[in-house]
Amino acid sequence: MPQELIVFFQTAQSTDFIFPGIVVCIWLVYIFLILLFYFRLAFYRVSASGAASLPVTIIMVERNEEENLRNNLPGWLSAGYPEYEVLVVDDFSEDNSLTSVGVLRLRYPRLKLTGLNQETRYSQKLSRNLALKAASYDHAVFIHPCMEVPDDHWLPGIATALSGSKEIAVGYTRISPSKGYHHRLYRIESFFQQMESMAFCLNGMPFVANEENIAFRKHLYFDINGFAGKIGEEFLNMELIFNEVIRKKANSIMLAGNLALEKKIKAGKQEYNELLHKYYFLKRTLGFRIRLVSRIFNLLRLLFIPMLIACAVLYPFLWPELLFMLVVFLIIFLIIIKRLQNRLNESGIFITSVLYGLVAPYGRVFTHWRYNYQRKNR
């Protein structure tokens, strides 16, 4: 093999180096970006919670969530934090949600209730607008009624993350384990989307992929007149606001298991497809620089392994060097996923996350094309 390599360098013309050179360049750029964004994120140190205390409004928008409210709301109202409130916004529920909240209000003075009293088109955005108008404190965070009670460090962690000049703190929401192929895909896709968001935040190109567990200063919403001009946008709610107001040096990330929230849902094929569609629509709303870097990432993900294989077929004597490049990439990729999932208490999806991370870029090409085709032919 070394002899074949020597012969190649002795007899090759300049054009023979073009394709291997392109493969090496793709590998170098891809590895550099992975280290800069994701490896750095995996080893990012979060400030210890408890360094600050700020009043916080926890906002829970619900519709027909009677059982979740009855099971989870008492825990949310019993956090050992000095100054906070839980604001429940009812989006015209047709079950006994209002009755359940009304009973709890008699026991917990920090519980507030408001809501829409009739069926309304765009009710999700109107509910959030109503919530922020009713919130008593300037610092707020949206949660879902199905979320389990967080760690005691969660609210102090938010206060620490929003201390100083920080205006938005990006947290993580994990999905509870459950049986089902599409539920597992949903968990993994949600993990990758949120990690991308945090990695970009860490590198000065901040955006938010999910409205839940994102702590922020309420005035940011009113400074841009809320959902004015965005009321008809599909899929996205507070993400539209966050991604318009989030700034390079005014955001922080809460990358720790005790600062994450857990959402107890059962996701199927429809929910998984909706998560992908939301992601595609979200990317359309982001700034040019973020979209450019994201597209470069996606292009490198698509090209790297096929180009490596093609180079091995065309230049078989280069396989040791090509194998080295692949092994380096895989080692870094495995370390990043393992490290991040350990930090966020994500269990049981490591192997499938690795496989999904390698295969998903190719599946997304088809699903993205189908999404655009369906939008054009509505």
VEXKEVEX-711006 format. One record per residue (C-alpha): x, z, y; residue in three letters. Coordinates in steps of 0.25 Angstrom, whole numbers, plus 5000, padded with zeros to 4 digits. Layout:
XZYALA
...
//
This chain:
500050005000MET
501150035010PRO
501849905006GLN
500549825009GLU
500449895023LEU
501849855026ILE
501649715022VAL
500349715030PHE
501049755043PHE
502149655040GLN
501249535038THR
500049565046ALA
499649495059GLN
499149555071SER
497749525068THR
497849605054ASP
497949735062PHE
496649715070ILE
495649765060PHE
496449885055PRO
496849915070GLY
495349915073ILE
495050015061VAL
496150105066VAL
495650105080CYS
494250135076ILE
494750255067TRP
495550305079LEU
494450305089VAL
493450355079TYR
494350475075ILE
494650505090PHE
493150505094LEU
492850595082ILE
493850695085LEU
493550695100LEU
492050715098PHE
491750775085TYR
493050845080PHE
493050905094ARG
491650955092LEU
491851005079ALA
492951105084PHE
492251135097TYR
492251285100ARG
490951335106VAL
491051455116SER
490551585110ALA
489151615113SER
488851745121GLY
489651715134ALA
488451685142ALA
486951715143SER
485951625149LEU
484451635149PRO
483851525140VAL
482551455137THR
482351415123ILE
481351305123ILE
480551265110MET
479651145111VAL
478651145100GLU
477451075094ARG
476651125082ASN
477851215078GLU
476951345075GLU
477751375062GLU
479151365069ASN
478751445081LEU
478151555072ARG
479451555064ASN
480551535074ASN
480051575088LEU
480151725086PRO
481651705082GLY
481951625095TRP
481251735103LEU
482151845097SER
483551795101ALA
484451905106GLY
484751835119TYR
484551905132PRO
483751795140GLU
483051675134TYR
481551625132GLU
480951535122VAL
479951435128LEU
479051365118VAL
478451235123VAL
477251195115ASP
477051045114ASP
475551045111PHE
475551105098SER
474351095089GLU
474651215079ASP
474751355083ASN
476151355090SER
475551405103LEU
474951525096THR
476251555088SER
477051555101VAL
475951635109GLY
476051745099VAL
477551755100LEU
477451755115ARG
476851895114LEU
478051945107ARG
479151875114TYR
479151875130PRO
480351765130ARG
479351665123LEU
478751565133LYS
477751455129LEU
477251325136THR
476851195131GLY
476051065133LEU
474551085131ASN
474150945127GLN
474750825119GLU
475650745128THR
476450615126ARG
477950655128TYR
477650805125SER
479050835120GLN
479650805133LYS
478550865141LEU
478650995133SER
480151005136ARG
479850985151ASN
478851095150LEU
479851185143ALA
480951175153LEU
479951195164LYS
479451325157ALA
480851375154ALA
481251505161SER
482751485160TYR
483651375164ASP
484351365151HIS
483551305140ALA
483651255126VAL
482651175117PHE
482451215102ILE
481351175092HIS
480351275085PRO
480951245072CYS
482351295075MET
482751425069GLU
483151545077VAL
484651525082PRO
485851615081ASP
485951725091ASP
487151645097HIS
486251535101TRP
485751575115LEU
487051645119PRO
487751515114GLY
486851435123ILE
487151525135ALA
488651505133THR
488551355131ALA
487751345145LEU
488651445152SER
489451395164GLY
489051255169SER
488551205155LYS
487151145156GLU
486851095142ILE
487251165129ALA
487151065116VAL
486751145104GLY
486551105089TYR
485351095081THR
485451095066ARG
484351055056ILE
483951145045SER
484251095031PRO
483151035023SER
482950945012LYS
482850795014GLY
483750675016TYR
483250645030HIS
483250795034HIS
484750795030ARG
485050665038LEU
484250725050TYR
485150855050ARG
486450765049ILE
486050665060GLU
485650785069SER
486950845066PHE
487750725070PHE
486950695082GLN
487150835088GLN
488650835085MET
488750695092GLU
488050765104SER
488950885104MET
490250795102ALA
489850715114PHE
489550835123CYS
490850895119LEU
491550765124ASN
490950745137GLY
489750655134MET
488650755131PRO
487350715125PHE
486250795117VAL
485650745104ALA
484550855102ASN
483750935112GLU
483751055104GLU
484751165106ASN
485251105119ILE
485351215130ALA
485251175144PHE
485051205158ARG
483551175161LYS
483851125175HIS
484451005169LEU
483150955164TYR
482450965178PHE
483650905185ASP
483350775179ILE
481850785180ASN
481750815165GLY
481150705156PHE
480750615169ALA
480950475164GLY
481250515150LYS
479850565145ILE
479550445137GLY
480950445130GLU
480750455115GLU
481550545105PHE
482250625115LEU
481750745123ASN
482750845130MET
483950755125GLU
483550665136LEU
483750775146ILE
485050835140PHE
485750695139ASN
485450665154GLU
485950805159VAL
487050845150ILE
488350835157ARG
489850825152LYS
490350965156LYS
488951035157ALA
488651045142ASN
489151125130SER
488951115115ILE
488451235106MET
489251195093LEU
489051315084ALA
488151355073GLY
487551475080ASN
487151395092LEU
486451285084ALA
484951285081LEU
484351255068GLU
483151165067LYS
482251175055LYS
481551045053ILE
481350945041LYS
481750805045ALA
481350685037GLY
481650535039LYS
480850525052GLN
481550635059GLU
482850585055TYR
482550445060ASN
482050505073GLU
483350585075LEU
484050455074LEU
483150385084HIS
483250505093LYS
484850485092TYR
484750335095TYR
483850355107PHE
484650475112LEU
485950385112LYS
485250285121ARG
485050385132THR
486450435133LEU
487450395143GLY
488350275141PHE
489650355138ARG
488950435127ILE
488350315121ARG
489650235122LEU
490450345114VAL
489350365104SER
489250215101ARG
490850215100ILE
490650325090PHE
489550255082ASN
490350125082LEU
491550195076LEU
490750265066ARG
490150135061LEU
491550055061LEU
492550155056PHE
492250165041ILE
491850015039PRO
493049965047MET
493950065038LEU
493350005025ILE
493449855030ALA
494949885034CYS
495249945020ALA
494649815014VAL
495449725023LEU
496749805023TYR
496749875009PRO
498149925011PHE
497750005023LEU
496850095015TRP
497750215016PRO
497650215031GLU
496150185031LEU
495950295022LEU
496750385031PHE
495850345042MET
494550375035LEU
495050505029VAL
495450555043VAL
494050515049PHE
493350585037LEU
494150715038ILE
493750725053ILE
492350685051PHE
492150795040LEU
492850905048ILE
491950875060ILE
490650875052ILE
491050995044LYS
491451075056ARG
490251045064LEU
489251075053GLN
489951205050ASN
489951245065ARG
488451215066LEU
488051275053ASN
487551135048GLU
487551155032SER
487351065021GLY
487550925028ILE
489050905028PHE
489250805018ILE
487950725022THR
488450735036SER
489750665033VAL
489050555025LEU
488050545036TYR
489050535047GLY
489750425040LEU
488550345036VAL
487550375048ALA
488250275058PRO
487850155049TYR
486450205047GLY
486250225062ARG
486550085065VAL
485250045057PHE
484450165061THR
484750135076HIS
484449985074TRP
483150025068ARG
482850125079TYR
483150015090ASN
482349915083TYR
481150005082GLN
481150035096ARG
481149895100LYS
480049855091ASN
479049965095ARG
//
